[in-house]
Amino acid sequence: MDTQLPIWQRLGLTIVAILVFSYVAGLIWAQVTGFALPAYAAGVVGGLTALPVWELLKRFKAK
């Protein structure tokens, strides 16, 4: 029987992706502009990352 990944796995992987992409965006921003990425911009990056990651993980099947 093919089932989707459990919600806790999808949620955990989505949170990890949010944190990683927000951190990388902050590093890139700091290199380009010379000052820290504002918190609201990091939140936007994280939120926009969460949507496609969540949809992608819904397609994976549990073994």
PyMOL Python script that loads the backbone (N, CA, C, O; Angstrom):
from pymol import cmd

cmd.read_pdbstr("""\
ATOM      1  N   MET A   1       0.841  -1.179   0.000  1.00  0.00           N
ATOM      2  CA  MET A   1       0.000   0.000   0.000  1.00  0.00           C
ATOM      3  C   MET A   1       0.888   1.245   0.000  1.00  0.00           C
ATOM      4  O   MET A   1       1.737   1.410   0.875  1.00  0.00           O
ATOM      5  N   ASP A   2       0.688   2.102  -0.969  1.00  0.00           N
ATOM      6  CA  ASP A   2       1.461   3.339  -1.052  1.00  0.00           C
ATOM      7  C   ASP A   2       0.735   4.442  -0.295  1.00  0.00           C
ATOM      8  O   ASP A   2      -0.408   4.780  -0.602  1.00  0.00           O
ATOM      9  N   THR A   3       1.414   4.990   0.690  1.00  0.00           N
ATOM     10  CA  THR A   3       0.863   6.109   1.437  1.00  0.00           C
ATOM     11  C   THR A   3       1.843   7.260   1.390  1.00  0.00           C
ATOM     12  O   THR A   3       3.028   7.076   1.113  1.00  0.00           O
ATOM     13  N   GLN A   4       1.339   8.435   1.663  1.00  0.00           N
ATOM     14  CA  GLN A   4       2.203   9.614   1.693  1.00  0.00           C
ATOM     15  C   GLN A   4       3.072   9.577   2.935  1.00  0.00           C
ATOM     16  O   GLN A   4       2.824   8.823   3.875  1.00  0.00           O
ATOM     17  N   LEU A   5       4.096  10.411   2.910  1.00  0.00           N
ATOM     18  CA  LEU A   5       4.919  10.557   4.105  1.00  0.00           C
ATOM     19  C   LEU A   5       4.038  11.028   5.255  1.00  0.00           C
ATOM     20  O   LEU A   5       3.115  11.814   5.045  1.00  0.00           O
ATOM     21  N   PRO A   6       4.313  10.555   6.463  1.00  0.00           N
ATOM     22  CA  PRO A   6       3.538  11.046   7.615  1.00  0.00           C
ATOM     23  C   PRO A   6       3.701  12.558   7.761  1.00  0.00           C
ATOM     24  O   PRO A   6       4.710  13.138   7.361  1.00  0.00           O
ATOM     25  N   ILE A   7       2.684  13.169   8.342  1.00  0.00           N
ATOM     26  CA  ILE A   7       2.680  14.632   8.469  1.00  0.00           C
ATOM     27  C   ILE A   7       3.871  15.129   9.273  1.00  0.00           C
ATOM     28  O   ILE A   7       4.413  16.191   8.966  1.00  0.00           O
ATOM     29  N   TRP A   8       4.293  14.390  10.294  1.00  0.00           N
ATOM     30  CA  TRP A   8       5.409  14.857  11.120  1.00  0.00           C
ATOM     31  C   TRP A   8       6.705  14.874  10.319  1.00  0.00           C
ATOM     32  O   TRP A   8       7.555  15.732  10.559  1.00  0.00           O
ATOM     33  N   GLN A   9       6.883  13.946   9.367  1.00  0.00           N
ATOM     34  CA  GLN A   9       8.082  13.962   8.530  1.00  0.00           C
ATOM     35  C   GLN A   9       8.042  15.124   7.550  1.00  0.00           C
ATOM     36  O   GLN A   9       9.047  15.804   7.344  1.00  0.00           O
ATOM     37  N   ARG A  10       6.884  15.350   6.948  1.00  0.00           N
ATOM     38  CA  ARG A  10       6.759  16.481   6.021  1.00  0.00           C
ATOM     39  C   ARG A  10       6.967  17.795   6.742  1.00  0.00           C
ATOM     40  O   ARG A  10       7.636  18.689   6.223  1.00  0.00           O
ATOM     41  N   LEU A  11       6.402  17.924   7.932  1.00  0.00           N
ATOM     42  CA  LEU A  11       6.550  19.151   8.717  1.00  0.00           C
ATOM     43  C   LEU A  11       8.007  19.370   9.116  1.00  0.00           C
ATOM     44  O   LEU A  11       8.518  20.485   9.012  1.00  0.00           O
ATOM     45  N   GLY A  12       8.672  18.321   9.567  1.00  0.00           N
ATOM     46  CA  GLY A  12      10.083  18.430   9.959  1.00  0.00           C
ATOM     47  C   GLY A  12      10.971  18.828   8.801  1.00  0.00           C
ATOM     48  O   GLY A  12      11.817  19.711   8.942  1.00  0.00           O
ATOM     49  N   LEU A  13      10.791  18.187   7.654  1.00  0.00           N
ATOM     50  CA  LEU A  13      11.601  18.518   6.481  1.00  0.00           C
ATOM     51  C   LEU A  13      11.304  19.928   5.978  1.00  0.00           C
ATOM     52  O   LEU A  13      12.207  20.625   5.516  1.00  0.00           O
ATOM     53  N   THR A  14      10.052  20.348   6.064  1.00  0.00           N
ATOM     54  CA  THR A  14       9.697  21.704   5.648  1.00  0.00           C
ATOM     55  C   THR A  14      10.348  22.744   6.554  1.00  0.00           C
ATOM     56  O   THR A  14      10.851  23.758   6.070  1.00  0.00           O
ATOM     57  N   ILE A  15      10.342  22.503   7.864  1.00  0.00           N
ATOM     58  CA  ILE A  15      10.973  23.433   8.806  1.00  0.00           C
ATOM     59  C   ILE A  15      12.471  23.515   8.561  1.00  0.00           C
ATOM     60  O   ILE A  15      13.049  24.601   8.602  1.00  0.00           O
ATOM     61  N   VAL A  16      13.102  22.378   8.308  1.00  0.00           N
ATOM     62  CA  VAL A  16      14.540  22.382   8.002  1.00  0.00           C
ATOM     63  C   VAL A  16      14.808  23.194   6.739  1.00  0.00           C
ATOM     64  O   VAL A  16      15.747  23.989   6.700  1.00  0.00           O
ATOM     65  N   ALA A  17      13.989  22.998   5.707  1.00  0.00           N
ATOM     66  CA  ALA A  17      14.172  23.750   4.459  1.00  0.00           C
ATOM     67  C   ALA A  17      13.994  25.251   4.697  1.00  0.00           C
ATOM     68  O   ALA A  17      14.752  26.052   4.149  1.00  0.00           O
ATOM     69  N   ILE A  18      13.010  25.643   5.502  1.00  0.00           N
ATOM     70  CA  ILE A  18      12.787  27.057   5.810  1.00  0.00           C
ATOM     71  C   ILE A  18      14.020  27.655   6.472  1.00  0.00           C
ATOM     72  O   ILE A  18      14.489  28.723   6.078  1.00  0.00           O
ATOM     73  N   LEU A  19      14.542  26.961   7.477  1.00  0.00           N
ATOM     74  CA  LEU A  19      15.704  27.470   8.194  1.00  0.00           C
ATOM     75  C   LEU A  19      16.935  27.572   7.301  1.00  0.00           C
ATOM     76  O   LEU A  19      17.661  28.565   7.345  1.00  0.00           O
ATOM     77  N   VAL A  20      17.167  26.544   6.492  1.00  0.00           N
ATOM     78  CA  VAL A  20      18.343  26.542   5.616  1.00  0.00           C
ATOM     79  C   VAL A  20      18.257  27.659   4.586  1.00  0.00           C
ATOM     80  O   VAL A  20      19.217  28.409   4.408  1.00  0.00           O
ATOM     81  N   PHE A  21      17.114  27.782   3.901  1.00  0.00           N
ATOM     82  CA  PHE A  21      16.990  28.803   2.869  1.00  0.00           C
ATOM     83  C   PHE A  21      17.021  30.215   3.447  1.00  0.00           C
ATOM     84  O   PHE A  21      17.566  31.125   2.822  1.00  0.00           O
ATOM     85  N   SER A  22      16.441  30.409   4.634  1.00  0.00           N
ATOM     86  CA  SER A  22      16.506  31.724   5.272  1.00  0.00           C
ATOM     87  C   SER A  22      17.945  32.084   5.630  1.00  0.00           C
ATOM     88  O   SER A  22      18.375  33.222   5.448  1.00  0.00           O
ATOM     89  N   TYR A  23      18.680  31.099   6.141  1.00  0.00           N
ATOM     90  CA  TYR A  23      20.078  31.327   6.513  1.00  0.00           C
ATOM     91  C   TYR A  23      20.922  31.647   5.272  1.00  0.00           C
ATOM     92  O   TYR A  23      21.722  32.583   5.284  1.00  0.00           O
ATOM     93  N   VAL A  24      20.739  30.870   4.213  1.00  0.00           N
ATOM     94  CA  VAL A  24      21.496  31.105   2.976  1.00  0.00           C
ATOM     95  C   VAL A  24      21.141  32.464   2.378  1.00  0.00           C
ATOM     96  O   VAL A  24      22.022  33.178   1.901  1.00  0.00           O
ATOM     97  N   ALA A  25      19.867  32.824   2.400  1.00  0.00           N
ATOM     98  CA  ALA A  25      19.464  34.145   1.896  1.00  0.00           C
ATOM     99  C   ALA A  25      20.112  35.248   2.717  1.00  0.00           C
ATOM    100  O   ALA A  25      20.533  36.266   2.167  1.00  0.00           O
ATOM    101  N   GLY A  26      20.197  35.056   4.028  1.00  0.00           N
ATOM    102  CA  GLY A  26      20.852  36.036   4.890  1.00  0.00           C
ATOM    103  C   GLY A  26      22.330  36.178   4.577  1.00  0.00           C
ATOM    104  O   GLY A  26      22.860  37.289   4.563  1.00  0.00           O
ATOM    105  N   LEU A  27      22.998  35.061   4.327  1.00  0.00           N
ATOM    106  CA  LEU A  27      24.418  35.113   3.964  1.00  0.00           C
ATOM    107  C   LEU A  27      24.637  35.838   2.635  1.00  0.00           C
ATOM    108  O   LEU A  27      25.530  36.677   2.513  1.00  0.00           O
ATOM    109  N   ILE A  28      23.821  35.508   1.656  1.00  0.00           N
ATOM    110  CA  ILE A  28      23.944  36.154   0.344  1.00  0.00           C
ATOM    111  C   ILE A  28      23.663  37.648   0.468  1.00  0.00           C
ATOM    112  O   ILE A  28      24.388  38.465  -0.099  1.00  0.00           O
ATOM    113  N   TRP A  29      22.615  38.010   1.207  1.00  0.00           N
ATOM    114  CA  TRP A  29      22.272  39.421   1.402  1.00  0.00           C
ATOM    115  C   TRP A  29      23.419  40.173   2.062  1.00  0.00           C
ATOM    116  O   TRP A  29      23.752  41.287   1.656  1.00  0.00           O
ATOM    117  N   ALA A  30      24.024  39.563   3.081  1.00  0.00           N
ATOM    118  CA  ALA A  30      25.120  40.219   3.803  1.00  0.00           C
ATOM    119  C   ALA A  30      26.337  40.407   2.895  1.00  0.00           C
ATOM    120  O   ALA A  30      27.027  41.421   2.993  1.00  0.00           O
ATOM    121  N   GLN A  31      26.601  39.456   2.027  1.00  0.00           N
ATOM    122  CA  GLN A  31      27.731  39.578   1.105  1.00  0.00           C
ATOM    123  C   GLN A  31      27.480  40.675   0.066  1.00  0.00           C
ATOM    124  O   GLN A  31      28.397  41.407  -0.306  1.00  0.00           O
ATOM    125  N   VAL A  32      26.257  40.781  -0.389  1.00  0.00           N
ATOM    126  CA  VAL A  32      25.928  41.751  -1.432  1.00  0.00           C
ATOM    127  C   VAL A  32      25.821  43.168  -0.876  1.00  0.00           C
ATOM    128  O   VAL A  32      26.343  44.110  -1.473  1.00  0.00           O
ATOM    129  N   THR A  33      25.146  43.325   0.265  1.00  0.00           N
ATOM    130  CA  THR A  33      24.867  44.664   0.764  1.00  0.00           C
ATOM    131  C   THR A  33      25.769  45.102   1.910  1.00  0.00           C
ATOM    132  O   THR A  33      25.924  46.301   2.141  1.00  0.00           O
ATOM    133  N   GLY A  34      26.361  44.170   2.624  1.00  0.00           N
ATOM    134  CA  GLY A  34      27.240  44.508   3.732  1.00  0.00           C
ATOM    135  C   GLY A  34      26.540  44.664   5.066  1.00  0.00           C
ATOM    136  O   GLY A  34      27.193  44.998   6.055  1.00  0.00           O
ATOM    137  N   PHE A  35      25.223  44.434   5.133  1.00  0.00           N
ATOM    138  CA  PHE A  35      24.523  44.467   6.419  1.00  0.00           C
ATOM    139  C   PHE A  35      23.525  43.316   6.470  1.00  0.00           C
ATOM    140  O   PHE A  35      23.227  42.692   5.452  1.00  0.00           O
ATOM    141  N   ALA A  36      23.015  43.044   7.669  1.00  0.00           N
ATOM    142  CA  ALA A  36      22.169  41.877   7.901  1.00  0.00           C
ATOM    143  C   ALA A  36      20.819  41.986   7.190  1.00  0.00           C
ATOM    144  O   ALA A  36      20.282  43.076   6.992  1.00  0.00           O
ATOM    145  N   LEU A  37      20.302  40.848   6.824  1.00  0.00           N
ATOM    146  CA  LEU A  37      18.977  40.757   6.220  1.00  0.00           C
ATOM    147  C   LEU A  37      17.925  41.058   7.294  1.00  0.00           C
ATOM    148  O   LEU A  37      17.971  40.471   8.375  1.00  0.00           O
ATOM    149  N   PRO A  38      16.992  41.948   7.020  1.00  0.00           N
ATOM    150  CA  PRO A  38      15.946  42.232   8.005  1.00  0.00           C
ATOM    151  C   PRO A  38      15.118  40.975   8.315  1.00  0.00           C
ATOM    152  O   PRO A  38      14.928  40.121   7.449  1.00  0.00           O
ATOM    153  N   ALA A  39      14.635  40.874   9.544  1.00  0.00           N
ATOM    154  CA  ALA A  39      13.919  39.678   9.984  1.00  0.00           C
ATOM    155  C   ALA A  39      12.673  39.412   9.141  1.00  0.00           C
ATOM    156  O   ALA A  39      12.370  38.260   8.833  1.00  0.00           O
ATOM    157  N   TYR A  40      11.959  40.454   8.771  1.00  0.00           N
ATOM    158  CA  TYR A  40      10.749  40.237   7.981  1.00  0.00           C
ATOM    159  C   TYR A  40      11.087  39.676   6.597  1.00  0.00           C
ATOM    160  O   TYR A  40      10.329  38.870   6.059  1.00  0.00           O
ATOM    161  N   ALA A  41      12.203  40.090   6.023  1.00  0.00           N
ATOM    162  CA  ALA A  41      12.610  39.557   4.715  1.00  0.00           C
ATOM    163  C   ALA A  41      13.008  38.086   4.832  1.00  0.00           C
ATOM    164  O   ALA A  41      12.707  37.294   3.939  1.00  0.00           O
ATOM    165  N   ALA A  42      13.678  37.716   5.916  1.00  0.00           N
ATOM    166  CA  ALA A  42      14.020  36.310   6.133  1.00  0.00           C
ATOM    167  C   ALA A  42      12.748  35.480   6.301  1.00  0.00           C
ATOM    168  O   ALA A  42      12.683  34.340   5.842  1.00  0.00           O
ATOM    169  N   GLY A  43      11.748  36.048   6.953  1.00  0.00           N
ATOM    170  CA  GLY A  43      10.469  35.357   7.101  1.00  0.00           C
ATOM    171  C   GLY A  43       9.769  35.150   5.772  1.00  0.00           C
ATOM    172  O   GLY A  43       9.167  34.104   5.530  1.00  0.00           O
ATOM    173  N   VAL A  44       9.851  36.151   4.914  1.00  0.00           N
ATOM    174  CA  VAL A  44       9.249  36.026   3.579  1.00  0.00           C
ATOM    175  C   VAL A  44       9.950  34.932   2.786  1.00  0.00           C
ATOM    176  O   VAL A  44       9.295  34.114   2.140  1.00  0.00           O
ATOM    177  N   VAL A  45      11.275  34.914   2.832  1.00  0.00           N
ATOM    178  CA  VAL A  45      12.036  33.877   2.128  1.00  0.00           C
ATOM    179  C   VAL A  45      11.654  32.494   2.657  1.00  0.00           C
ATOM    180  O   VAL A  45      11.427  31.566   1.880  1.00  0.00           O
ATOM    181  N   GLY A  46      11.586  32.364   3.975  1.00  0.00           N
ATOM    182  CA  GLY A  46      11.211  31.087   4.569  1.00  0.00           C
ATOM    183  C   GLY A  46       9.804  30.662   4.192  1.00  0.00           C
ATOM    184  O   GLY A  46       9.569  29.498   3.871  1.00  0.00           O
ATOM    185  N   GLY A  47       8.874  31.593   4.229  1.00  0.00           N
ATOM    186  CA  GLY A  47       7.500  31.276   3.874  1.00  0.00           C
ATOM    187  C   GLY A  47       7.344  30.877   2.423  1.00  0.00           C
ATOM    188  O   GLY A  47       6.611  29.942   2.101  1.00  0.00           O
ATOM    189  N   LEU A  48       8.026  31.580   1.559  1.00  0.00           N
ATOM    190  CA  LEU A  48       7.959  31.234   0.134  1.00  0.00           C
ATOM    191  C   LEU A  48       8.658  29.914  -0.153  1.00  0.00           C
ATOM    192  O   LEU A  48       8.317  29.232  -1.120  1.00  0.00           O
ATOM    193  N   THR A  49       9.614  29.551   0.657  1.00  0.00           N
ATOM    194  CA  THR A  49      10.281  28.253   0.518  1.00  0.00           C
ATOM    195  C   THR A  49       9.362  27.130   0.965  1.00  0.00           C
ATOM    196  O   THR A  49       9.362  26.051   0.373  1.00  0.00           O
ATOM    197  N   ALA A  50       8.582  27.377   2.002  1.00  0.00           N
ATOM    198  CA  ALA A  50       7.734  26.334   2.579  1.00  0.00           C
ATOM    199  C   ALA A  50       6.693  25.818   1.591  1.00  0.00           C
ATOM    200  O   ALA A  50       6.409  24.620   1.569  1.00  0.00           O
ATOM    201  N   LEU A  51       6.128  26.685   0.788  1.00  0.00           N
ATOM    202  CA  LEU A  51       5.049  26.265  -0.108  1.00  0.00           C
ATOM    203  C   LEU A  51       5.480  25.199  -1.113  1.00  0.00           C
ATOM    204  O   LEU A  51       4.856  24.139  -1.162  1.00  0.00           O
ATOM    205  N   PRO A  52       6.515  25.431  -1.913  1.00  0.00           N
ATOM    206  CA  PRO A  52       6.895  24.388  -2.872  1.00  0.00           C
ATOM    207  C   PRO A  52       7.471  23.142  -2.203  1.00  0.00           C
ATOM    208  O   PRO A  52       7.288  22.034  -2.706  1.00  0.00           O
ATOM    209  N   VAL A  53       8.161  23.308  -1.079  1.00  0.00           N
ATOM    210  CA  VAL A  53       8.723  22.138  -0.388  1.00  0.00           C
ATOM    211  C   VAL A  53       7.600  21.250   0.119  1.00  0.00           C
ATOM    212  O   VAL A  53       7.659  20.030  -0.038  1.00  0.00           O
ATOM    213  N   TRP A  54       6.583  21.836   0.722  1.00  0.00           N
ATOM    214  CA  TRP A  54       5.456  21.062   1.236  1.00  0.00           C
ATOM    215  C   TRP A  54       4.762  20.309   0.102  1.00  0.00           C
ATOM    216  O   TRP A  54       4.440  19.130   0.246  1.00  0.00           O
ATOM    217  N   GLU A  55       4.531  20.981  -1.018  1.00  0.00           N
ATOM    218  CA  GLU A  55       3.877  20.335  -2.159  1.00  0.00           C
ATOM    219  C   GLU A  55       4.745  19.216  -2.738  1.00  0.00           C
ATOM    220  O   GLU A  55       4.233  18.171  -3.138  1.00  0.00           O
ATOM    221  N   LEU A  56       6.046  19.440  -2.779  1.00  0.00           N
ATOM    222  CA  LEU A  56       6.947  18.402  -3.277  1.00  0.00           C
ATOM    223  C   LEU A  56       6.935  17.179  -2.370  1.00  0.00           C
ATOM    224  O   LEU A  56       6.917  16.048  -2.855  1.00  0.00           O
ATOM    225  N   LEU A  57       6.946  17.393  -1.076  1.00  0.00           N
ATOM    226  CA  LEU A  57       6.969  16.282  -0.136  1.00  0.00           C
ATOM    227  C   LEU A  57       5.666  15.507  -0.132  1.00  0.00           C
ATOM    228  O   LEU A  57       5.661  14.326   0.217  1.00  0.00           O
ATOM    229  N   LYS A  58       4.565  16.131  -0.508  1.00  0.00           N
ATOM    230  CA  LYS A  58       3.294  15.403  -0.603  1.00  0.00           C
ATOM    231  C   LYS A  58       3.334  14.359  -1.712  1.00  0.00           C
ATOM    232  O   LYS A  58       2.554  13.408  -1.689  1.00  0.00           O
ATOM    233  N   ARG A  59       4.225  14.521  -2.674  1.00  0.00           N
ATOM    234  CA  ARG A  59       4.314  13.580  -3.789  1.00  0.00           C
ATOM    235  C   ARG A  59       5.141  12.347  -3.465  1.00  0.00           C
ATOM    236  O   ARG A  59       5.010  11.318  -4.128  1.00  0.00           O
ATOM    237  N   PHE A  60       6.000  12.444  -2.441  1.00  0.00           N
ATOM    238  CA  PHE A  60       6.829  11.309  -2.064  1.00  0.00           C
ATOM    239  C   PHE A  60       5.985  10.294  -1.315  1.00  0.00           C
ATOM    240  O   PHE A  60       5.113  10.653  -0.524  1.00  0.00           O
ATOM    241  N   LYS A  61       6.254   9.030  -1.574  1.00  0.00           N
ATOM    242  CA  LYS A  61       5.515   7.948  -0.932  1.00  0.00           C
ATOM    243  C   LYS A  61       6.378   7.310   0.140  1.00  0.00           C
ATOM    244  O   LYS A  61       7.595   7.205  -0.015  1.00  0.00           O
ATOM    245  N   ALA A  62       5.754   6.885   1.221  1.00  0.00           N
ATOM    246  CA  ALA A  62       6.448   6.191   2.292  1.00  0.00           C
ATOM    247  C   ALA A  62       6.737   4.759   1.849  1.00  0.00           C
ATOM    248  O   ALA A  62       5.978   4.160   1.087  1.00  0.00           O
ATOM    249  N   LYS A  63       7.845   4.231   2.341  1.00  0.00           N
ATOM    250  CA  LYS A  63       8.187   2.841   1.969  1.00  0.00           C
ATOM    251  C   LYS A  63       7.625   1.866   2.964  1.00  0.00           C
ATOM    252  O   LYS A  63       7.810   0.658   2.817  1.00  0.00           O
TER     253      LYS A  63
END
""", "prot")
cmd.dss("prot")
cmd.show_as("cartoon", "prot")
cmd.util.cbc("prot")
cmd.orient("prot")
